[in-house]
Amino acid sequence: MTQQEIIRRLLDRYDYTQTECDGMTRICHSLLSKHRIDHQPMLGAVSLHNQKVYPHFWIDLPSGERIDYRAKMWLGDNAPHGVFNSKDFPDVMYQGNPIELEVLSPTLFKILTLKIEC
């Protein structure tokens, strides 16, 4: 199993959460930190053609891959989703800076990942 598959398996199951990019990035950061997977949280902007989202949070991996489960929320179906190689999306531009995030407490993690039935 590749690292990308391991990360996908770890993170995909939280895609259902009622979080936007900041909350989802914090969930992913907490899980990756817990499993000691090297990563870098980022804050900046993401754009596709004439659409731009700022502020936007995502995670960069040392391999050049990116983690973003919320770009599609704002940019539509042509935006990447999940764990992906940024080279596969040449029209999607990420501009940002590395940031430090604290790992979520177990209580806050549980709250952010509650399944809400509507």
ABEGO torsion letter per residue (X at the ends): XBAAAAAAAAAAAAAABBBBAAAAAAAAAAAAAAAGBBBBBBBEBBBBEABBBOBBBBBBBAAGBBBBAAAAAAAEAABBBEBBBAAABAABBBBBBBBBBBBBBAAAAAAAABBBBX
